[in-house]
């Protein structure tokens, strides 16, 4: 009630999916690092892999956003073209 009474919607499911999967992977990776590979400590290799995963998340989320924007632009131009033909 503090905001609006309208329900909120996620329109760009691509970026939402990427960040959701990345958050799941982050917890799995944390478990692997701290319980399976080297219990109680983080090795240099695990630290580097974590940094690489972070940049991959940024790249995939940005790519998903660009794909969504491209699809929306094509829909908009198609709708405008159809409107002119009427």
Backbone as a ProteinNet text record, in pm:
[ID]
protein_1_A
[PRIMARY]
XXXXXXXXXXXXXXXXXXXXXXXXXXXXXXXXXXXXXXXXXXXXXXXXXXXXXXXXXXXXXXXXXXXXXXXXXXXXXXXXXXXXXX
[TERTIARY]
81.5	0	86.3	211.9	298.2	330.5	328.7	364.1	235.5	202.8	79.1	3.8	-121.1	-197.3	-185.8	-123.8	-103.1	8.5	-8.7	100.7	218.3	336.6	457.4	485.8	541.1	571	714.1	777.6	909.6	887.5	922.9	901.5	1017.7	1137.5	1255.4	1296	1240.6	1267.5	1407	1470.6	1604.8	1706.6	1712	1805.6	1768	1639.2	1593.4	1638.8	1627.5	1669.7	1820.7	1896.2	2042.2	2084.3	2029.1	2067.8	2017.1	1901.5	1850.9	1941.6	1978.2	2068	2205.7	2252.2	2382.8	2380.3	2270.2	2263.3	2260.7	2191.2	2193.8	2334.5	2400.2	2536.7	2630.7	2609.2	2696	2690.9	2571	2560.8	2622.1	2603.5	2665.3	2817.4	2866.8	3011.7	3069.1	2997.8	3042.4	3052	2954.2	2957.5	3076.4	3098	3210.4	3342.4	3358.7	3484.4	3511.2	3408.3	3430.6	3409.3	3347	3321.8	3384.4	3395.9	3439.7	3588.1	3626.4	3764.3	3866.3	3851.9	3947.9	3869.2	3826.9	3740.4	3801.4	3722.3	3762	3849.9	3893.9	3977.5	3948.1	3979.9	3962.5	4100.3	4122.9	4252.7	4258.3	4377.1	4395.1	4318.4	4321	4247.9	4098.4	4043.1	3900.2	3864.7	3953.7	3931.8	3929.3	4022.3	4024.6	3899.9	3858.1	3736.6	3614.9	3610.7	3499.1	3496	3611.1	3619.5	3577.4	3620	3580.8	3429.7	3370.8	3225.8	3151.1	3205.5	3142.6	3138.1	3250.4	3252.8	3165.4	3156.9	3065.2	2920.3	2886.7	2751.9	2721.5	2814.9	2795.2	2777	2859.5	2851.8	2719.1	2678	2552.7	2431.7	2431.5	2318.1	2309.9	2422.1	2423.5	2375.7	2422.6	2381	2230.8	2178.1	2034.4	1955.7	2005.5	1938.7	1940.6	2053.1	2062.9	1971.4	1962.8	1874	1729.9	1691.2	1554.6	1526.6	1622.2	1604.7	1591.7	1669.1	1661.6	1524.5	1475.3	1343.2	1234.6	1243.7	1144.7	1149.3	1269.9	1282	1219	1239.8	1180.7	1028.5	977.1	831.7	775.3	844	798.3	798	905.9	911.6	808.6	783.7	681.7	543.3	515.5	386.7	367.8	473.2	465.1	442.2	507.5	491.2	348	296	158.7	57.9	87.7	-2.1	-3.3	111.2	118.2	43.2	42.5	-23.9	-176.3	-226.4	-372	-421.7
-118.7	0	125.7	109.8	226.3	278.6	192.5	236	257.2	168.2	170.4	41.7	41.4	-80.5	-172.6	-125.1	-208.6	-309.2	-432.2	-529.2	-494.4	-519.4	-491.7	-608.8	-579.7	-681.1	-668.6	-781.9	-783.7	-800.3	-698.3	-703.6	-769.5	-748.2	-803.8	-931.2	-1043.5	-1169.4	-1223.1	-1178.2	-1226.2	-1189.5	-1063.3	-1018	-1077.8	-1087	-1147.9	-1294.1	-1367.5	-1507.7	-1520.4	-1433.2	-1437.5	-1412.4	-1310.7	-1279.9	-1386.2	-1445	-1552.8	-1674.4	-1714.9	-1829.5	-1799.8	-1677.8	-1640.6	-1643.4	-1603.2	-1606.5	-1750.5	-1838.3	-1980.3	-2036.9	-2005.6	-2053.2	-1996.7	-1874.2	-1813.6	-1893.5	-1935.6	-2015.6	-2153.8	-2213.5	-2343.9	-2330.4	-2225.4	-2201.8	-2176.1	-2100.6	-2075.4	-2205.4	-2292.2	-2422.7	-2505.1	-2507.3	-2583.7	-2530.9	-2398.5	-2338	-2364.4	-2347.4	-2350.7	-2487.2	-2581.4	-2711.3	-2827.9	-2820	-2934.1	-2924.3	-2820	-2809.3	-2788	-2681.2	-2646.4	-2597.9	-2691.1	-2652.6	-2542	-2437.8	-2331.9	-2222.9	-2236.5	-2131.8	-2119.7	-2004	-1979.2	-1970.4	-2054.6	-2054.6	-1940.9	-1915.2	-1810.1	-1842.9	-1967.8	-2009	-1989.5	-2022	-2002	-1853.7	-1771.8	-1627.6	-1574.5	-1621.9	-1579.3	-1626.4	-1751.4	-1802	-1720.7	-1680.5	-1598.7	-1465.1	-1403.7	-1277.9	-1296.8	-1406.2	-1435.7	-1453.7	-1525.8	-1545.5	-1413.2	-1320.6	-1189.5	-1115.5	-1116.1	-1047.9	-1119.6	-1252.1	-1325.2	-1286.6	-1268.3	-1224	-1088.7	-996.7	-864	-875.1	-955.7	-971.1	-1033.9	-1140.8	-1208.5	-1120.7	-1049.1	-961.1	-847	-788.9	-683.3	-736	-855.2	-915.3	-942.3	-994.9	-1020.6	-890.9	-784.2	-654.8	-601.7	-616.1	-569.3	-650.7	-780.6	-864.3	-820.8	-796.6	-751.9	-617.6	-526.1	-394.4	-407	-495.5	-517	-572.8	-667.9	-726	-619.9	-538.4	-432.5	-329.5	-296.6	-201.9	-258.5	-387.4	-450	-453.5	-482.9	-481.5	-342.2	-241	-104.3	-62.8	-94	-56.4	-134.3	-259.6	-338.7	-280.2	-241.6	-180.9	-47.8	33	161.6	139.7	40.2	10.1	-38.2	-121.7	-170.7	-57.4	37.7	152.2	242.4	260.5	344.7	281	148	77.6	83.2	112	120.9	244.2
0	0	0	33.7	39.1	-101	-200.6	-335.1	-414.5	-501.6	-578.4	-550	-584.4	-565.8	-686	-791.7	-909.3	-880.8	-925.4	-907.6	-997.9	-948.5	-1025	-1117.5	-1234.2	-1332.7	-1381	-1408.6	-1470	-1619.3	-1697.3	-1841.2	-1914.4	-1867.4	-1932.8	-1859	-1900.1	-1831.6	-1859.9	-1967.1	-1999.7	-1893.3	-1857.1	-1754.5	-1618.7	-1591.9	-1467.1	-1458.9	-1568.7	-1571.1	-1551.6	-1618.1	-1606	-1460.7	-1399	-1261.1	-1163.9	-1191.7	-1105.4	-1110.9	-1232	-1245.7	-1187.3	-1204.7	-1149.7	-997.3	-936.9	-790.6	-739.4	-811.6	-773.3	-786.4	-898	-917.9	-810.6	-768.5	-666.9	-536.2	-495.9	-373	-390.6	-507.3	-533	-533.6	-599.7	-606.1	-467.1	-385.4	-248.7	-169.9	-185.5	-117.9	-166	-298.5	-353.4	-299.2	-298.5	-252.5	-105.3	-21.8	122.6	186.5	115.8	177.5	102.5	-27.4	-106.3	-141.7	-215.1	-264.3	-153.3	-81.5	24.1	146.3	231.3	344.8	431.7	453	544.3	486.3	362.5	303.8	155	101.1	-40.7	-104.5	-204.1	-271.3	-372.6	-421.6	-521	-649.5	-690	-809.4	-794.7	-677.5	-654	-656.2	-605.4	-609.1	-751.3	-833.4	-973.6	-1047.4	-1023.7	-1087.6	-1045.5	-919.3	-871.8	-945.3	-963.8	-1037.3	-1183.7	-1244.3	-1383.1	-1392.6	-1295.9	-1296.1	-1284.2	-1207.3	-1192.6	-1326.8	-1398.4	-1527.5	-1629.9	-1621.7	-1709.6	-1682	-1555.5	-1519.6	-1584.1	-1575	-1634.3	-1785.3	-1850.2	-1995.7	-2036.3	-1968.8	-2004.2	-1976.2	-1865.3	-1834.3	-1935.9	-1971.6	-2071.7	-2206.7	-2244.2	-2371.3	-2372.4	-2263.4	-2255.6	-2266.4	-2207	-2216.2	-2359.1	-2427.7	-2566	-2658	-2636.6	-2717.8	-2697.4	-2572.6	-2543.1	-2610.1	-2603.4	-2665.5	-2817.1	-2877	-3021.9	-3060.6	-2984.3	-3011.8	-2997.3	-2895.2	-2874.7	-2987.5	-3034.9	-3146.9	-3273.3	-3297.5	-3416	-3405.6	-3285.5	-3266	-3291.2	-3239	-3254.4	-3401.2	-3473.2	-3615	-3696.4	-3659.9	-3729.4	-3705	-3580.7	-3548	-3620	-3626.2	-3696.1	-3845.4	-3903.5	-4044.8	-4072.7	-3983.5	-4000	-3985.4	-3896.8	-3875.9	-3999.5	-4064.3	-4184.1	-4300.5	-4306.7	-4416.5	-4404.7	-4287.4	-4267.2	-4328
[MASK]
++++++++++++++++++++++++++++++++++++++++++++++++++++++++++++++++++++++++++++++++++++++

